Amino acid sequence: MRPLRQRSDRAAVDIPAAPPQLLVSVACASEARAALAGGADWIDLKEPARGALGSVDVDTAQAVATLLPAQERLSAAAGELAEWPTGRGRESLRVPRIELVKLGLAGFAAASHDKAARTELAERAAAAVAAARAAGKQVVLAGYADAARADAPAPEVVRDLCCQLRLPWLLIDTFDKRGGGLLDWLPPRALARLLASCRRAGLHTAVAGRLRCADFAALPAGLVDVVGVRSAACGGDRTGAVSETAVRNLKETLHAAAAAANCPEVARQQVDATRAPASS
């Protein structure tokens, strides 16, 4: 695989002037309205009953796309790469307003240690990327923090694949939504090191996986471009309905956490976290 493009440590940990954007995953048009009213920066289409990256029906996608203001960003969960050739997620390419489609890599764990499996994964991912680009869209690959639960490659392998395919985004998420959240699988120091390596590689980063308001202060805000939520926007139950009030609270808390991270001492601690030994 093409080696990571390197950037300086300073560039890897600069705190942006703006806080991370809040992405809210919605399953229908009414949820999209609630998310927008609550201040969501980014609307994402996802059917929680169909798995970690379950795709909505194309009619639902069209309905949400129609109601979004022109400046709103729209992405869509498109399932797992293994299902892509014949899966429901591929239908998202038919919706012009969708900018990005998210694909998981469940079932490709062998790519973490086997060269032939890694080559096969790269070829299949490249085919999906080509189809998406032909439809005017980008692919976002998901690195699962609980990779063993998904029989998926380690997030670091997914990061390298993104670089090989020249993809601009990497999503760090969880596969098993019944288990712990992102920070249970990747504690803050480990997450900071991974995200810092993504920054040095020139990747934009999104994090998700049962994140709550209480988790935002522990996120390395200077290394995160987008924070994605579903459960927290639905009162803790990802199969519930998105609440305008919950989204507003999430947005305010995310902004407060980012403001706190702008202080020099916190910024220095983030730099130290990215350099800490893996055993810490």
C-alpha positions as CSV (number, residue, x, y, z in Angstrom):
1,M,0.0,0.0,0.0
2,R,1.1,3.6,-0.6
3,P,2.8,4.9,2.5
4,L,1.0,7.6,4.6
5,R,1.7,11.1,3.6
6,Q,3.5,12.7,6.5
7,R,2.7,16.1,8.1
8,S,4.4,17.8,11.0
9,D,3.3,17.0,14.6
10,R,2.3,20.7,14.9
11,A,0.0,20.3,11.9
12,A,-1.4,17.1,13.3
13,V,-2.6,18.7,16.5
14,D,-3.6,22.3,15.6
15,I,-6.9,23.2,17.1
16,P,-9.3,24.5,14.5
17,A,-11.1,27.8,15.0
18,A,-14.4,26.0,14.5
19,P,-15.7,23.1,16.6
20,P,-16.3,19.7,15.0
21,Q,-19.5,19.5,12.9
22,L,-22.4,17.5,14.4
23,L,-23.7,14.8,12.1
24,V,-27.1,13.3,13.0
25,S,-28.2,10.0,11.5
26,V,-31.9,10.0,10.6
27,A,-34.2,7.3,9.3
28,C,-37.0,9.4,7.8
29,A,-38.0,12.9,6.8
30,S,-39.6,13.8,10.1
31,E,-36.4,12.9,11.9
32,A,-34.4,15.0,9.4
33,R,-36.7,18.0,10.2
34,A,-36.1,17.5,14.0
35,A,-32.3,17.3,13.5
36,L,-32.2,20.4,11.4
37,A,-34.4,22.3,13.9
38,G,-32.0,21.2,16.7
39,G,-29.0,22.6,14.8
40,A,-27.4,19.6,13.1
41,D,-24.6,20.6,10.8
42,W,-24.9,17.4,8.7
43,I,-27.7,15.0,7.9
44,D,-26.9,11.3,7.5
45,L,-29.3,8.6,6.3
46,K,-29.3,5.4,8.2
47,E,-31.8,2.7,9.0
48,P,-30.8,1.4,12.5
49,A,-32.8,-1.8,12.2
50,R,-30.5,-2.9,9.4
51,G,-27.2,-2.8,11.3
52,A,-24.4,-0.5,12.1
53,L,-24.4,1.1,8.6
54,G,-27.9,0.0,7.5
55,S,-29.2,1.9,4.5
56,V,-32.6,3.5,4.1
57,D,-34.9,2.8,1.2
58,V,-34.3,5.0,-1.8
59,D,-37.7,6.6,-1.5
60,T,-36.9,7.7,2.0
61,A,-33.6,9.0,0.8
62,Q,-35.3,11.0,-1.9
63,A,-37.8,12.4,0.6
64,V,-35.1,13.6,2.9
65,A,-33.0,15.0,0.1
66,T,-36.0,17.1,-1.1
67,L,-36.6,18.8,2.2
68,L,-33.0,19.8,2.9
69,P,-31.9,23.3,2.3
70,A,-29.4,23.7,-0.5
71,Q,-26.4,24.3,1.9
72,E,-27.0,21.2,4.1
73,R,-24.7,18.3,3.6
74,L,-26.2,14.8,3.1
75,S,-24.5,11.5,3.5
76,A,-25.8,7.9,3.6
77,A,-24.9,4.7,5.2
78,A,-24.6,2.1,2.5
79,G,-24.0,-1.1,4.4
80,E,-21.0,-3.4,4.2
81,L,-18.6,-3.6,1.3
82,A,-19.2,-7.3,1.0
83,E,-22.9,-6.6,0.2
84,W,-22.2,-3.6,-2.1
85,P,-22.5,-5.3,-5.6
86,T,-26.1,-6.3,-5.0
87,G,-27.1,-4.6,-1.8
88,R,-29.7,-2.0,-1.0
89,G,-27.0,0.6,-0.2
90,R,-25.9,0.9,-3.9
91,E,-29.3,2.5,-4.6
92,S,-28.1,5.6,-2.7
93,L,-26.1,6.4,-5.9
94,R,-29.4,7.3,-7.5
95,V,-30.0,10.2,-5.2
96,P,-28.2,13.3,-6.5
97,R,-28.2,15.2,-3.2
98,I,-26.2,12.6,-1.4
99,E,-22.5,13.6,-1.3
100,L,-20.9,10.7,0.5
101,V,-21.7,7.0,1.0
102,K,-20.4,5.1,4.0
103,L,-19.2,1.5,3.7
104,G,-18.1,-0.9,6.4
105,L,-15.5,-3.6,6.0
106,A,-17.1,-6.4,8.0
107,G,-15.8,-9.8,6.9
108,F,-12.4,-8.6,5.7
109,A,-10.4,-9.2,8.9
110,A,-7.8,-11.2,7.1
111,A,-6.6,-8.0,5.4
112,S,-4.9,-7.1,8.6
113,H,-2.4,-9.8,8.3
114,D,-2.6,-11.5,4.8
115,K,-1.2,-9.8,1.7
116,A,-3.6,-11.6,-0.7
117,A,-6.6,-10.7,1.4
118,R,-5.4,-7.1,1.6
119,T,-5.1,-7.0,-2.2
120,E,-8.6,-8.4,-2.6
121,L,-10.0,-5.9,-0.2
122,A,-8.3,-3.0,-2.1
123,E,-9.7,-4.2,-5.4
124,R,-13.3,-4.5,-4.1
125,A,-13.1,-1.2,-2.4
126,A,-11.6,0.4,-5.6
127,A,-14.6,-0.9,-7.6
128,A,-17.1,0.7,-5.1
129,V,-15.1,4.0,-5.2
130,A,-15.2,4.0,-9.0
131,A,-19.0,3.4,-9.0
132,A,-19.5,6.2,-6.5
133,R,-17.3,8.6,-8.3
134,A,-19.1,7.9,-11.6
135,A,-22.3,9.0,-9.8
136,G,-20.6,12.2,-8.4
137,K,-20.1,10.9,-4.9
138,Q,-17.3,10.0,-2.5
139,V,-16.9,6.8,-0.5
140,V,-16.2,7.0,3.3
141,L,-14.7,3.8,4.6
142,A,-15.5,2.9,8.3
143,G,-12.8,1.5,10.5
144,Y,-14.5,-0.4,13.3
145,A,-13.1,0.2,16.8
146,D,-14.5,-3.2,17.8
147,A,-13.1,-4.8,14.6
148,A,-13.1,-8.3,16.1
149,R,-16.9,-8.1,16.6
150,A,-17.2,-7.3,12.9
151,D,-14.5,-9.7,11.6
152,A,-13.1,-6.5,10.1
153,P,-9.6,-5.1,9.6
154,A,-8.0,-2.9,12.2
155,P,-8.7,0.8,11.9
156,E,-5.1,1.4,11.0
157,V,-5.4,-0.9,8.0
158,V,-8.5,1.0,6.9
159,R,-6.6,4.3,7.3
160,D,-3.9,3.0,5.0
161,L,-6.5,1.8,2.5
162,C,-8.0,5.3,2.4
163,C,-4.6,6.7,1.5
164,Q,-4.1,4.1,-1.1
165,L,-7.4,4.9,-2.8
166,R,-6.9,8.6,-2.2
167,L,-10.1,8.9,-0.2
168,P,-10.5,12.2,1.7
169,W,-12.4,10.8,4.8
170,L,-12.0,8.1,7.4
171,L,-14.9,7.2,9.8
172,I,-14.0,5.5,13.1
173,D,-17.2,3.8,14.4
174,T,-18.4,0.7,16.2
175,F,-20.1,-2.3,14.7
176,D,-21.9,-3.9,17.6
177,K,-24.4,-1.2,18.8
178,R,-25.4,-3.5,21.7
179,G,-21.8,-3.3,23.2
180,G,-19.8,-0.4,24.5
181,G,-19.4,2.9,22.8
182,L,-16.4,4.2,20.9
183,L,-14.4,5.2,23.9
184,D,-14.9,1.8,25.5
185,W,-13.1,0.2,22.5
186,L,-10.6,3.1,21.8
187,P,-9.8,5.0,25.0
188,P,-9.0,8.7,24.5
189,R,-5.2,8.3,24.3
190,A,-5.5,5.5,21.7
191,L,-8.1,7.4,19.7
192,A,-5.9,10.5,19.8
193,R,-2.9,8.6,18.4
194,L,-5.0,7.1,15.6
195,L,-6.6,10.4,14.7
196,A,-3.2,12.2,14.8
197,S,-1.9,9.6,12.3
198,C,-4.9,10.4,10.1
199,R,-4.1,14.1,10.2
200,R,-0.5,13.4,9.2
201,A,-1.9,11.4,6.3
202,G,-4.0,14.3,5.2
203,L,-7.4,12.6,6.0
204,H,-10.5,14.2,7.3
205,T,-11.9,12.3,10.3
206,A,-15.3,11.5,11.6
207,V,-16.0,9.6,14.9
208,A,-19.2,7.8,16.0
209,G,-20.3,4.9,18.0
210,R,-22.8,5.4,20.8
211,L,-21.3,8.8,21.7
212,R,-23.0,10.8,24.4
213,C,-22.7,14.4,25.6
214,A,-20.6,13.1,28.5
215,D,-18.1,11.7,26.0
216,F,-17.4,15.0,24.1
217,A,-14.9,16.4,26.5
218,A,-12.8,13.3,26.2
219,L,-12.7,13.4,22.4
220,P,-9.5,14.9,20.9
221,A,-11.4,17.8,19.5
222,G,-8.5,19.2,17.5
223,L,-8.2,16.0,15.6
224,V,-11.9,15.4,14.8
225,D,-13.8,17.1,11.9
226,V,-17.2,15.5,12.4
227,V,-18.9,13.8,15.4
228,G,-21.7,11.5,14.5
229,V,-24.6,10.5,16.7
230,R,-27.8,8.5,16.5
231,S,-28.6,7.0,19.9
232,A,-27.9,10.2,21.8
233,A,-30.2,12.1,19.4
234,C,-33.0,9.6,20.2
235,G,-32.8,9.7,24.0
236,G,-30.4,6.8,24.2
237,D,-32.3,4.3,22.1
238,R,-31.0,4.2,18.5
239,T,-34.3,2.7,17.3
240,G,-36.3,5.6,18.8
241,A,-37.0,8.9,17.1
242,V,-34.6,11.8,16.7
243,S,-35.5,14.6,19.1
244,E,-35.0,18.3,18.3
245,T,-34.3,19.0,22.0
246,A,-31.7,16.2,22.2
247,V,-29.9,17.4,19.1
248,R,-29.8,21.0,20.4
249,N,-28.3,19.8,23.7
250,L,-25.7,17.7,21.8
251,K,-24.7,20.7,19.6
252,E,-24.3,23.0,22.6
253,T,-22.3,20.4,24.5
254,L,-20.1,19.8,21.5
255,H,-19.4,23.5,21.1
256,A,-18.6,23.9,24.8
257,A,-16.2,20.9,24.7
258,A,-14.4,22.4,21.6
259,A,-14.1,25.8,23.3
260,A,-12.5,24.2,26.3
261,A,-10.1,22.3,24.1
262,N,-8.9,25.6,22.6
263,C,-7.1,26.5,25.8
264,P,-3.2,26.1,25.5
265,E,-3.0,23.6,28.3
266,V,-5.5,21.2,26.8
267,A,-3.9,21.6,23.4
268,R,-0.5,20.6,25.0
269,Q,-2.1,17.6,26.6
270,Q,-3.5,16.5,23.3
271,V,0.0,16.6,21.8
272,D,1.3,14.6,24.6
273,A,-1.5,12.0,24.2
274,T,-0.6,11.4,20.6
275,R,3.0,10.6,21.6
276,A,2.2,8.5,24.7
277,P,3.2,4.8,24.6
278,A,0.6,2.4,23.6
279,S,0.5,0.8,27.0
280,S,-0.5,4.0,28.8
